[in-house]
């Protein structure tokens, strides 16, 4: 972003816009997104889910399989990916 100062007139317009209550903003020309539009939406590359360290008792053969077959990332990331997909499909 530019560090260039805004003109007083432009800064005044920006301040007025920021102070405008949401219910006074006309959004009639913006179409609503249908729920189907969000089915395959993805988080941006900047999104990082909050990680919480937990202790899970997983079957040793399952952990071994994930360690062997993990794609580009580690096996824990792959387990998270599979669990996230399962949860997403269960919620649909």
Secondary structure, DSSP 8 states (H G I E B T S, - for coil): -------HHHHHHHHHHHHS-GGGS--TTS----GGGGTT----TT-------------HHHHHHHHHH--SS-HHHHHHHHHHHHHHHHH-
